[in-house]
Amino acid sequence: MSIFGAIASPAFIILTSAVCAILAGRQAKRAFYFFKPLTTVLIILYAARALESLEDRRGLLVLLGLLFSLLGDSLLMFPKRFLLGLVSFLLTHLAYTAAFYTGFTSSGLMFLVLPLAIYGLIVLGLLWRDLAALKLPVIVYMLAILFMAYQAGERYLALRDIASLLAFVGTLVFAMSDSLLAFDKFKRSFKLAQPLVLSSYYVAQWLIALSLYLRFR
């Protein structure tokens, strides 16, 4: 099978499941509760195919992050479990950070830190008055996701290949998805929140899984 076929076939299955989850939304809860975690499970299975061996540290860390994401997916379906879901995704970001870690460079500090810091400050500034007792947890979470994106960016600057670029873009889309979720949760609920959050979330996870697969090609 060609590399295009190896990517396109599972991508179609994952896309179908993701579309079903997005269309189900809050109107068809049973279908939503089925397809939302199923899509992440399919991404996990795809990423697992890219493991070189059980000594593949980066691959295992990405899989660990995806497993924490699956737990977070399940918890966020229940409003009373929101904080536990936040913790699960915090662990996801930490696992991805460890997977992408390459250290620090002057170029990374110049081209990555400032834009990411500005983005984080803008998001926190817009949400600050509405966070109430969750200010500290949200700050910690924001720092974690921005540091994850920073490390993915450092990896791209070091390798300059398509796999590391996809991982970097994936982390940026992940940050955007989490920001949309935060605005919907804390600031003001809006009609397109769920489809926008889910679609960007699945794109982010798919890009990260795809980067794992393409590193050997």
Secondary structure as the mmCIF struct_conf table of DSSP 4:
data_model
#
loop_
_struct_conf.conf_type_id
_struct_conf.id
_struct_conf.beg_label_comp_id
_struct_conf.beg_label_asym_id
_struct_conf.beg_label_seq_id
_struct_conf.end_label_comp_id
_struct_conf.end_label_asym_id
_struct_conf.end_label_seq_id
HELX_RH_AL_P HELX_RH_AL_P1 ILE A 3 ALA A 24
TURN_TY1_P TURN_TY1_P1 GLY A 25 GLN A 27
BEND BEND1 ALA A 28 ALA A 28
HELX_RH_AL_P HELX_RH_AL_P2 LYS A 29 ALA A 48
TURN_TY1_P TURN_TY1_P2 ARG A 49 ALA A 50
TURN_TY1_P TURN_TY1_P3 LEU A 54 GLU A 55
HELX_RH_AL_P HELX_RH_AL_P3 ARG A 57 LEU A 76
TURN_TY1_P TURN_TY1_P4 MET A 77 MET A 77
BEND BEND2 PHE A 78 PHE A 78
HELX_RH_3T_P HELX_RH_3T_P1 PRO A 79 ARG A 81
HELX_RH_AL_P HELX_RH_AL_P4 PHE A 82 PHE A 100
HELX_RH_AL_P HELX_RH_AL_P5 SER A 106 GLY A 108
HELX_RH_PI_P HELX_RH_PI_P1 LEU A 109 VAL A 113
HELX_RH_AL_P HELX_RH_AL_P6 LEU A 114 LEU A 127
HELX_RH_3T_P HELX_RH_3T_P2 TRP A 128 ASP A 130
HELX_RH_3T_P HELX_RH_3T_P3 ALA A 132 LEU A 134
HELX_RH_AL_P HELX_RH_AL_P7 LYS A 135 LEU A 159
BEND BEND3 ASP A 161 ASP A 161
HELX_RH_AL_P HELX_RH_AL_P8 ILE A 162 ALA A 182
HELX_RH_PI_P HELX_RH_PI_P2 PHE A 183 LYS A 187
TURN_TY1_P TURN_TY1_P5 LYS A 191 LEU A 192
HELX_RH_AL_P HELX_RH_AL_P9 ALA A 193 LEU A 214
TURN_TY1_P TURN_TY1_P6 ARG A 215 PHE A 216
#
